Amino acid sequence: MKKQLITVFVMAILFALPGKAQKPVYLDDTKSIEDRVKDALSRMTLEEKVKLCHAQSKFSTSGVPRLGIPELWMSDGPHGVREEILWNSWGVASWTNDSCTAFPALTCLAATWNPNMSAIYGKAIGEEARYRKKDVLLGPGVNMYRTPLNGRNFEYMGEDPFLASTMVVPYIQEVQKNGVSACVKHYALNNQEIWRGHINVELSDRALYEIYLPAFKAAVQKGGVWSIMGSYNKVRGQHACHSELLLQNILKGQWGFDGAVITDWGGAHDTREAALNGLDIEMGSFTNGLTSESVFTYDDYYLAKAYLKMLKEGKVPMSTIDDKASRVLRLIFRTSMNSKKPWGSFTSEEHYKVSRTVAEEGIVLLKNDPLSKKIPALLPLDGAKYHKILVVGENATRRLTEGGGSSVLKVKKEVSPLVGLLAKYGDKVVYTKGYESGRVMYENIDKIPASVVDSLRAEAIKQAMDADVVIYIGGLNKNHLQDCEAGDRDSYALPFGQNELINGLLKVNKKMVMVLISGNAVEMPWVKDVSSILQAWYLGSESGNAIANVLSGEVNPSGKLPFSFPVKLKDNAAHSFGEICYPGDSINEEYKEDILVGYRWHDTKKIPALFSFGHGLSYTNFSYGKAIISDKAMAEGDSLVVTILVKNTGKIAGKEVVQLYIGDEKCTLVRPLKELKGFKKIALQPGEETVVNFTITADDLKFYNDQASKWIAEAGKFKVYIGSSSTDIRSKIEFSLQ
Ligand code: BGC
């Protein structure tokens, strides 16, 4: 009894002591994040603040151990959670619990033209990241598709700022519901891999604001992204990771971003600029972000010892570190120290289903025409009609989740196209490789001996002679000089002797279905001779099932191209102005095509694309009625509604992406013929019809006026184009802005 009384007495004294028993504000999750940030900051030493601003390992930063504030753990991104990497080298940690679900690469997600797909994708990958105890997922990437040679296009969302802006937002929102920060990348203008670490991009304000920034702006203002990754390249003379223009003026100034700016790995180059221009977290310094190591320690980082010294000597203001530390703390409270976050889940059936659904909705049917009376459109492929289905091509069996650079994945499951087709068509399927590309490597490629090339080709041609149909599964892969980080493609043509192989096959068998697996457009010299072509992207864990489902017709294709396929490289804008425009002179690069990127160039310059932006066929047909507009004139501040009736006139259910483009008929500055300003994906049963509505506001009519440094819409006539692709326009209507 006496003992109990003493305990009660001691407790009472403890509670009465000021500050002792009360939870500090920064630990109290009933308080606002801003109050917690302020409180934590007020308790920290200068050294502790600086420690928040640079890496402590390849993929983590320190917390504040003394105060119990946890570290931040990051992982690539963007289409699966990368396996664990060693503390201080690029080597893999060889854990046995980190084999993830591979989701389709982001070109495929963009090709769904369906924001609901972005949402389920973001939710699933966010859950995987959370389960793996990651605080920051390094993705998604929204650099614009400028040239088909860019080795990283497969990680991005295509050539149109409106499409990418619309698709990036749900991904971010759903990832972040898991208490995991998305880290949208690479901000900005990392539109090529060649010389990515130093090339200096010069471009107009118009191109910057109209083409290259909108998806980042949407990520910040609509997606509410908590972190953003600076890019490797320079912009107007300054490295993007500490660019005053990009970070201070635009991101943090104009857009009001309250999160943290993280470097790309090795993207920082100067302490003063990093301190003053808004870089918050420095990662991977003195390495190339992929393979090279360094003798320097984390204390040698630009935002470590050197920054501390400058702060102490008064060479940079203390306000810079308070701002950086506050942003990192905010990120920590939102993620690693978020006590309300869920637990996540990993490689669940639901995640595989998401992966397959996105893959099926993103596959694009490029062509499905009869070649002659004898050779009808071959898709969907009815197995009952055939005895021997010959599958040719290395991509039918190659593991395409491997390679590519930092987005490489170690997966628990990857169903190859061949396995998918075997499951669908059974022992009618015969496989031969046809060509070979060598091992997955980042800075080198295997040279395949001519004798091997010849014999693989000869065997495939022999097999094709008596096949009822040939399914060719080729394209690019994730090797150096293909769809792979740290290098661009060296040619627009298909690599590894595939064109010779395809021509050889077509000579003996004209019934060919082509399945191209790539994250980029490729040249198709044989396009007229092939009846059916599918663009199948890097589809992840369920690749083979998704491809087989679309080929067989179990799934009706509904993907649309998120970028144009030029006939030849010279038809692409970036390749029309000589080397200074791409890839630059090794120091500088000028974006001379300006705002005319992708279909904006093809349309305006009347250079037909091989397959246009927004193109994608279905196994059914859709008819469009006449567009109706609510008013023929609008004033600023008003809005108009455009409606159009769309009907499924075929025999099977299908999905269509109804696209709305707007063209400014007369303007004091050059404008593209038309620009995407709305799209809706609809599902219709056979015979079913629906009215699709779009609302147009003055914002949809604006361009960025360089001289006035603002977005303006000029009064006059505008044309609305509604169609099934950027070139398959089904109805036009005009209105004027007063
Ligand atoms: C890439 C980034 C990636 C980082 C970390 C860099 O090489 O450019 O996209 O997130 O490495 O792996």
Residues whose N, C-alpha, C, O or C-beta is under 5 A from the ligand:
A	BS01	BGC	D76 L138 D264 W265 N288 G289 L290 S406
